[in-house]
Structure formats: C-alpha cells, structure tokens
Amino acid sequence: MATAPPLTRDVAGLATLLATSGVVHLVRPDVYEGMVPHVLPRKRALVYVSGVAEIACAAGLLHPATRRVAGWASAAVLVAVFPANVQMSVDHGRRAARRGDASSRASFAATLGRLPLQWPLVRTALRAAGR
C-alpha cells in the first residue's frame, strides 16, 4: 500500500478553504444560489450537496488514510463547481454593462480574475492525490 502524500501547507490551506466554503454553503445557501448555472434545476439542493461534498473533501484531505481519495474528490468538486464561477462572472458582466458604474465594473473584473485561480486549487488537490 502506497503511503499517503504529505499534508503540506498548500493541502492544509485547500482543506481550510473547502471546509469554510462548505460551511457557508450550508449556513447561507442564498449566497451561492445565484451562482448555480441558470439551466440547472433545484439550486438550493445543489448548493447543499456541493457544501457537504466540500466539507467531506476537507476532512478527507486532513487524514493520511483518506488523503489520496480526497485529493481526487477535491479536484472533481473544484472542476464541477467551475461553471458556477463562470455563471457568476457572466451575471456580473451583464450587470456592469447595464449599469456602467465603476463599482459594477470592478466587481465584474474581480469575478474574471477569480476564474484562473481555480486551477492552482485543482493542482493542489491532485498533489494531495499523489499526482
């Protein structure tokens, strides 16, 4: 049996990020409902499911016996929620185009800037999986 990849600072940070986000999904689902792509049904249920998945991944990343599987699962969750980040950016872009104010444009720019940040998180999850 292969030894688990080490719990590095970046993996611990990913676990913290996933746990925090997962808790917010469950406590304040309305924060995330608007991000769910418009074509998907049962937005509240999807928010709850993704929150539970994030918490489970976070817990799994912290334990050596489950770190490998949790790394793969974390990467999958991060890829699965990426369309929600894109939806958020599209919605902010539309709002900025409609309003044209500096605040809306800055908010849109922030959502665009956030998109590429998802990929280092996926890489960290894959390192936790031993890849």
VEXMI-489086 format. One record per atom (N, C-alpha, C, O): residue in one letter; x, y, z. Coordinates in nm, 2 decimals. Each point is the difference from the previous one (the first is absolute). Layout:
BEGIN
A/X/Y/Z
...
This chain:
BEGIN
M/0.08/-0.12/0.00
M/-0.08/0.12/0.00
M/0.09/0.12/0.00
M/0.09/0.02/0.08
A/-0.12/0.08/-0.17
A/0.08/0.12/-0.01
A/-0.02/0.09/0.12
A/-0.12/0.01/0.05
T/0.22/0.06/-0.01
T/-0.02/0.09/0.11
T/-0.07/0.13/-0.06
T/0.01/0.03/-0.12
A/-0.08/0.03/0.21
A/-0.08/0.12/-0.04
A/0.09/0.11/-0.03
A/0.11/0.02/0.07
P/-0.14/0.07/-0.16
P/0.08/0.12/-0.02
P/0.00/0.08/0.13
P/-0.10/-0.01/0.07
P/0.20/0.09/-0.05
P/0.00/0.07/0.13
P/-0.10/0.11/0.00
P/-0.05/0.05/-0.10
L/0.01/-0.01/0.23
L/-0.09/0.11/0.02
L/0.09/0.13/0.00
L/0.06/0.04/0.10
T/-0.05/0.02/-0.22
T/0.08/0.12/-0.02
T/-0.09/0.12/0.04
T/-0.12/-0.01/0.02
R/0.19/0.12/-0.02
R/-0.08/0.13/0.03
R/-0.10/0.03/-0.10
R/-0.11/0.04/0.03
D/0.14/-0.07/-0.16
D/-0.10/0.03/-0.10
D/-0.12/-0.09/0.01
D/-0.11/0.04/-0.03
V/0.14/-0.17/0.06
V/-0.12/-0.09/0.01
V/-0.08/0.03/0.13
V/-0.12/0.00/-0.01
A/0.19/0.04/0.12
A/-0.08/0.04/0.12
A/-0.07/0.13/-0.03
A/-0.12/0.02/0.04
G/0.17/0.07/-0.12
G/-0.07/0.12/-0.04
G/-0.12/-0.03/-0.09
G/-0.10/0.06/0.02
L/0.12/-0.16/-0.11
L/-0.12/-0.04/-0.08
L/-0.11/-0.06/0.09
L/-0.12/0.03/-0.02
A/0.16/-0.11/0.11
A/-0.10/-0.06/0.10
A/-0.07/0.11/0.07
A/-0.12/-0.01/0.02
T/0.19/0.11/0.03
T/-0.06/0.11/0.07
T/-0.10/0.08/-0.09
T/-0.11/0.03/0.04
L/0.16/0.00/-0.16
L/-0.09/0.07/-0.10
L/-0.13/-0.08/-0.03
L/-0.11/0.05/0.00
L/0.13/-0.18/-0.02
L/-0.12/-0.09/-0.03
L/-0.09/-0.01/0.12
L/-0.12/0.01/-0.02
A/0.17/-0.02/0.14
A/-0.08/-0.01/0.12
A/-0.08/0.13/0.02
A/-0.12/0.00/0.03
T/0.19/0.11/-0.04
T/-0.06/0.13/0.02
T/-0.11/0.02/-0.11
T/-0.12/0.04/0.04
S/0.15/-0.06/-0.16
S/-0.10/0.01/-0.11
S/-0.12/-0.09/0.02
S/-0.11/0.04/-0.01
G/0.14/-0.17/0.05
G/-0.10/-0.09/0.02
G/-0.10/0.04/0.11
G/-0.12/-0.02/-0.01
V/0.18/0.07/0.12
V/-0.09/0.05/0.11
V/-0.09/0.11/-0.04
V/-0.12/0.01/0.03
V/0.18/0.09/-0.11
V/-0.08/0.11/-0.05
V/-0.11/-0.05/-0.09
V/-0.11/0.05/0.00
H/0.14/-0.15/-0.08
H/-0.10/-0.06/-0.09
H/-0.12/-0.05/0.09
H/-0.12/0.02/-0.04
L/0.14/-0.07/0.15
L/-0.11/-0.06/0.08
L/-0.06/0.11/0.09
L/-0.12/-0.01/0.02
V/0.19/0.11/0.03
V/-0.05/0.10/0.09
V/-0.07/0.11/-0.08
V/-0.10/0.06/0.04
R/0.16/-0.02/-0.15
R/-0.05/0.11/-0.08
R/-0.02/-0.04/-0.15
R/0.07/0.05/-0.09
P/-0.15/-0.15/0.06
P/-0.01/-0.05/-0.14
P/-0.04/0.11/-0.10
P/0.04/-0.01/-0.12
D/-0.11/0.11/0.16
D/-0.04/0.11/-0.09
D/0.12/0.07/-0.06
D/-0.01/0.05/-0.11
V/0.13/-0.05/0.18
V/0.12/0.06/-0.06
V/0.04/-0.07/-0.13
V/0.05/0.06/-0.09
Y/-0.07/-0.19/0.09
Y/0.04/-0.08/-0.12
Y/-0.11/-0.03/-0.10
Y/0.04/-0.04/-0.11
E/-0.16/0.05/0.15
E/-0.11/-0.04/-0.10
E/0.01/0.08/-0.13
E/-0.03/-0.06/-0.10
G/0.06/0.18/0.11
G/0.00/0.08/-0.12
G/0.12/-0.04/-0.10
G/-0.01/0.04/-0.12
M/0.11/-0.11/0.18
M/0.11/-0.04/-0.09
M/-0.03/-0.13/-0.07
M/0.07/-0.03/-0.10
V/-0.17/-0.04/0.14
V/-0.03/-0.13/-0.07
V/-0.04/0.03/-0.14
V/-0.09/0.08/-0.02
P/0.15/-0.14/-0.08
P/-0.04/0.02/-0.14
P/-0.15/0.00/-0.01
P/-0.07/-0.09/0.05
H/0.02/0.18/-0.13
H/-0.15/0.02/-0.01
H/-0.07/-0.12/-0.06
H/-0.12/-0.02/0.03
V/0.19/-0.06/-0.10
V/-0.07/-0.12/-0.06
V/-0.02/-0.11/0.10
V/-0.07/-0.10/-0.03
L/0.14/0.10/0.14
L/-0.02/-0.11/0.10
L/-0.12/0.02/0.09
L/-0.02/0.11/0.05
P/-0.05/-0.22/-0.02
P/-0.11/0.01/0.09
P/0.04/-0.01/0.15
P/0.12/-0.03/0.02
R/-0.21/0.05/0.07
R/0.02/-0.02/0.14
R/0.13/0.06/0.05
R/0.08/-0.07/0.06
K/-0.07/0.20/-0.08
K/0.12/0.07/0.04
K/0.04/-0.02/0.15
K/0.11/-0.02/0.03
R/-0.21/0.03/0.06
R/0.03/-0.01/0.14
R/0.06/-0.14/0.03
R/0.09/-0.01/0.08
A/-0.15/-0.09/-0.14
A/0.05/-0.14/0.03
A/0.14/-0.01/-0.05
A/0.08/-0.07/0.06
L/-0.05/0.12/-0.18
L/0.14/0.00/-0.06
L/0.10/0.07/0.09
L/0.11/-0.05/0.02
V/-0.16/0.16/0.04
V/0.09/0.07/0.09
V/0.03/-0.08/0.13
V/0.11/-0.01/0.04
Y/-0.21/-0.05/0.01
Y/0.02/-0.09/0.12
Y/0.09/-0.12/-0.03
Y/0.09/-0.03/0.07
V/-0.12/-0.03/-0.19
V/0.09/-0.12/-0.03
V/0.14/0.04/-0.02
V/0.09/-0.07/0.04
S/-0.07/0.18/-0.11
S/0.14/0.05/-0.02
S/0.07/0.04/0.13
S/0.12/-0.02/0.02
G/-0.20/0.07/0.07
G/0.05/0.04/0.13
G/0.05/-0.12/0.08
G/0.10/-0.01/0.06
V/-0.19/-0.10/-0.06
V/0.04/-0.12/0.07
V/0.12/-0.07/-0.06
V/0.09/-0.05/0.07
A/-0.09/0.06/-0.21
A/0.12/-0.06/-0.07
A/0.13/0.07/0.04
A/0.10/-0.06/0.02
E/-0.11/0.19/-0.01
E/0.12/0.08/0.03
E/0.05/-0.03/0.15
E/0.12/-0.01/0.02
I/-0.22/0.00/0.07
I/0.04/-0.04/0.14
I/0.06/-0.14/0.00
I/0.10/-0.02/0.07
A/-0.16/-0.07/-0.14
A/0.05/-0.14/0.00
A/0.14/0.00/-0.06
A/0.09/-0.07/0.05
C/-0.07/0.14/-0.16
C/0.14/0.01/-0.06
C/0.10/0.06/0.10
C/0.11/-0.05/0.01
A/-0.15/0.16/0.06
A/0.09/0.06/0.09
A/0.04/-0.10/0.11
A/0.12/-0.01/0.03
A/-0.21/-0.06/0.03
A/0.03/-0.09/0.10
A/0.09/-0.11/-0.05
A/0.09/-0.04/0.07
G/-0.12/-0.01/-0.19
G/0.08/-0.11/-0.06
G/0.14/0.05/-0.03
G/0.09/-0.09/0.01
L/-0.07/0.21/-0.05
L/0.14/0.05/-0.03
L/0.08/0.00/0.13
L/0.13/-0.01/-0.01
L/-0.19/0.03/0.12
L/0.08/0.01/0.13
L/0.05/-0.14/0.05
L/0.09/0.00/0.08
H/-0.15/-0.10/-0.12
H/0.03/-0.14/0.06
H/0.08/-0.08/-0.11
H/-0.04/-0.01/-0.11
P/0.16/-0.04/0.16
P/0.09/-0.07/-0.10
P/-0.07/-0.12/-0.07
P/0.02/-0.02/-0.12
A/-0.11/-0.05/0.19
A/-0.07/-0.12/-0.06
A/-0.09/0.04/-0.11
A/-0.03/-0.08/-0.09
T/-0.02/0.20/0.09
T/-0.10/0.04/-0.10
T/0.05/0.12/-0.09
T/-0.08/0.04/-0.09
R/0.20/0.00/0.11
R/0.05/0.12/-0.07
R/0.00/-0.03/-0.15
R/-0.04/0.09/-0.08
R/0.08/-0.20/0.03
R/0.01/-0.03/-0.14
R/-0.14/0.01/-0.07
R/-0.02/0.07/-0.10
V/-0.07/-0.14/0.16
V/-0.14/0.00/-0.06
V/-0.06/0.14/0.02
V/-0.07/0.05/-0.10
A/0.09/0.02/0.21
A/-0.05/0.13/0.02
A/0.06/0.10/-0.10
A/-0.06/0.10/-0.04
G/0.19/-0.12/0.00
G/0.06/0.08/-0.10
G/-0.07/-0.01/-0.13
G/-0.03/0.10/-0.06
W/0.01/-0.22/0.02
W/-0.08/-0.02/-0.13
W/-0.14/0.06/0.01
W/-0.04/0.07/-0.09
A/-0.02/-0.10/0.20
A/-0.14/0.06/0.02
A/0.00/0.15/0.00
A/-0.09/0.06/-0.05
S/0.19/0.00/0.12
S/0.01/0.14/0.01
S/0.02/0.06/-0.14
S/-0.06/0.10/-0.04
A/0.15/-0.16/-0.04
A/0.02/0.05/-0.14
A/-0.13/-0.01/-0.08
A/-0.04/0.09/-0.07
A/-0.03/-0.20/0.09
A/-0.13/-0.02/-0.07
A/-0.10/0.11/0.04
A/-0.07/0.06/-0.08
V/0.06/-0.03/0.21
V/-0.10/0.10/0.05
V/0.04/0.14/-0.05
V/-0.08/0.07/-0.05
L/0.21/-0.04/0.05
L/0.04/0.13/-0.05
L/-0.03/0.01/-0.15
L/-0.03/0.11/-0.04
V/0.05/-0.21/-0.04
V/-0.03/0.01/-0.14
V/-0.16/0.00/-0.02
V/-0.05/0.08/-0.08
A/-0.02/-0.15/0.16
A/-0.15/0.00/-0.01
A/-0.06/0.14/0.04
A/-0.10/0.03/-0.06
V/0.16/0.04/0.15
V/-0.06/0.13/0.04
V/0.05/0.11/-0.09
V/-0.04/0.12/0.01
F/0.14/-0.14/-0.10
F/0.05/0.10/-0.08
F/-0.10/0.07/-0.09
F/0.00/0.12/-0.01
P/-0.10/-0.20/-0.04
P/-0.11/0.07/-0.08
P/-0.07/0.11/0.09
P/-0.06/0.09/-0.06
A/0.05/-0.12/0.19
A/-0.07/0.10/0.08
A/0.08/0.13/0.01
A/-0.05/0.11/0.00
N/0.18/-0.12/0.00
N/0.09/0.12/0.00
N/-0.01/0.07/-0.13
N/0.00/0.12/-0.01
V/-0.01/-0.19/-0.10
V/-0.02/0.06/-0.13
V/-0.14/0.07/0.00
V/-0.01/0.11/-0.05
Q/-0.09/-0.18/0.10
Q/-0.14/0.07/0.00
Q/0.01/0.13/0.08
Q/-0.07/0.09/-0.04
M/0.14/-0.10/0.15
M/0.01/0.13/0.08
M/0.06/0.11/-0.08
M/-0.04/0.11/0.01
S/0.15/-0.15/-0.08
S/0.07/0.10/-0.08
S/-0.09/0.06/-0.11
S/-0.01/0.12/-0.03
V/-0.06/-0.21/-0.04
V/-0.10/0.04/-0.11
V/-0.10/0.09/0.06
V/-0.03/0.11/-0.06
D/-0.03/-0.14/0.18
D/-0.10/0.08/0.06
D/0.05/0.14/0.04
D/-0.06/0.10/-0.02
H/0.18/-0.10/0.07
H/0.07/0.13/0.04
H/0.03/0.08/-0.13
H/-0.01/0.12/0.00
G/0.05/-0.19/-0.10
G/0.03/0.08/-0.13
G/-0.13/0.06/-0.05
G/0.01/0.11/-0.05
R/-0.12/-0.18/0.05
R/-0.12/0.06/-0.05
R/-0.04/0.12/0.09
R/-0.05/0.10/-0.05
R/0.06/-0.12/0.18
R/-0.03/0.11/0.09
R/0.09/0.12/-0.03
R/-0.05/0.12/0.00
A/0.17/-0.14/-0.02
A/0.10/0.11/-0.02
A/-0.04/0.07/-0.14
A/0.01/0.12/-0.01
A/-0.05/-0.20/-0.09
A/-0.03/0.06/-0.13
A/-0.13/0.08/0.02
A/-0.02/0.11/-0.07
R/-0.07/-0.15/0.15
R/-0.13/0.06/0.02
R/0.02/0.13/0.08
R/-0.06/0.11/-0.04
R/0.13/-0.12/0.15
R/0.02/0.12/0.09
R/0.11/0.09/-0.05
R/-0.02/0.13/0.00
G/0.13/-0.18/-0.04
G/0.11/0.08/-0.04
G/0.07/0.07/0.10
G/0.09/0.08/-0.03
D/-0.12/-0.10/0.16
D/0.07/0.07/0.11
D/0.14/-0.07/0.03
D/0.01/-0.12/-0.03
A/0.07/0.19/0.10
A/0.14/-0.05/0.03
A/-0.01/-0.12/0.10
A/0.08/-0.09/-0.01
S/-0.18/0.09/0.10
S/-0.01/-0.11/0.09
S/-0.04/-0.13/-0.07
S/0.06/-0.10/0.03
S/-0.15/0.11/-0.12
S/-0.04/-0.12/-0.08
S/0.11/-0.05/-0.08
S/0.02/-0.12/-0.01
R/0.05/0.21/-0.06
R/0.12/-0.04/-0.08
R/0.10/-0.07/0.09
R/0.07/-0.09/-0.05
A/-0.04/0.15/0.16
A/0.10/-0.06/0.09
A/-0.04/-0.14/0.05
A/0.08/-0.09/0.01
S/-0.21/0.08/0.02
S/-0.05/-0.13/0.05
S/0.01/-0.10/-0.11
S/0.04/-0.12/0.02
F/-0.07/0.16/-0.15
F/0.02/-0.09/-0.11
F/0.14/-0.04/-0.02
F/0.03/-0.12/-0.02
A/0.06/0.21/0.03
A/0.15/-0.02/-0.02
A/0.04/-0.10/0.11
A/0.08/-0.09/-0.03
A/-0.13/0.10/0.15
A/0.04/-0.09/0.11
A/-0.04/-0.14/-0.03
A/0.07/-0.10/0.03
T/-0.20/0.09/-0.08
T/-0.04/-0.14/-0.03
T/0.08/-0.06/-0.12
T/0.02/-0.12/0.00
L/0.02/0.20/-0.09
L/0.08/-0.05/-0.11
L/0.14/-0.04/0.05
L/0.05/-0.11/-0.04
G/0.00/0.19/0.13
G/0.13/-0.03/0.06
G/0.00/-0.13/0.08
G/0.11/-0.06/0.02
R/-0.22/0.03/0.04
R/-0.02/-0.12/0.08
R/0.01/-0.13/-0.08
R/0.04/-0.10/0.05
L/-0.09/0.11/-0.17
L/-0.01/-0.13/-0.08
L/0.13/-0.07/-0.01
L/0.00/-0.13/0.02
P/0.11/0.19/-0.06
P/0.12/-0.08/-0.02
P/0.06/-0.05/0.14
P/0.08/-0.09/0.00
L/-0.13/0.14/0.11
L/0.05/-0.04/0.13
L/-0.05/-0.14/0.04
L/0.05/-0.06/0.09
Q/-0.15/0.01/-0.16
Q/-0.05/-0.13/0.02
Q/0.10/-0.11/-0.03
Q/0.00/-0.10/0.06
W/0.08/0.13/-0.17
W/0.09/-0.11/-0.05
W/0.11/-0.03/0.10
W/0.04/-0.11/0.01
P/0.02/0.21/0.06
P/0.10/-0.04/0.10
P/-0.06/-0.08/0.12
P/0.07/-0.08/0.06
L/-0.20/0.10/-0.04
L/-0.06/-0.08/0.10
L/-0.02/-0.14/-0.04
L/0.02/-0.10/0.07
V/-0.05/0.08/-0.20
V/-0.01/-0.13/-0.06
V/0.13/-0.07/0.01
V/0.01/-0.12/0.03
R/0.10/0.19/-0.07
R/0.13/-0.06/0.01
R/0.04/-0.04/0.14
R/0.06/-0.11/0.02
T/-0.10/0.19/0.08
T/0.03/-0.04/0.13
T/-0.07/-0.12/0.04
T/0.05/-0.09/0.07
A/-0.18/0.08/-0.11
A/-0.08/-0.12/0.03
A/0.07/-0.12/-0.07
A/0.00/-0.11/0.06
L/0.04/0.12/-0.18
L/0.07/-0.11/-0.07
L/0.13/-0.04/0.07
L/0.03/-0.12/0.00
R/0.04/0.22/0.06
R/0.12/-0.04/0.07
R/-0.03/-0.08/0.13
R/0.07/-0.09/0.04
A/-0.19/0.13/0.02
A/-0.04/-0.08/0.12
A/-0.04/-0.14/-0.04
A/0.01/-0.09/0.08
A/-0.05/0.08/-0.21
A/-0.04/-0.14/-0.05
A/0.13/-0.08/-0.04
A/-0.01/-0.12/-0.03
G/0.12/0.19/0.04
G/0.13/-0.07/-0.04
G/0.03/0.01/-0.14
G/0.09/-0.07/-0.05
R/-0.15/0.17/-0.02
R/0.03/0.02/-0.14
R/0.10/0.11/-0.02
R/0.04/0.04/-0.11
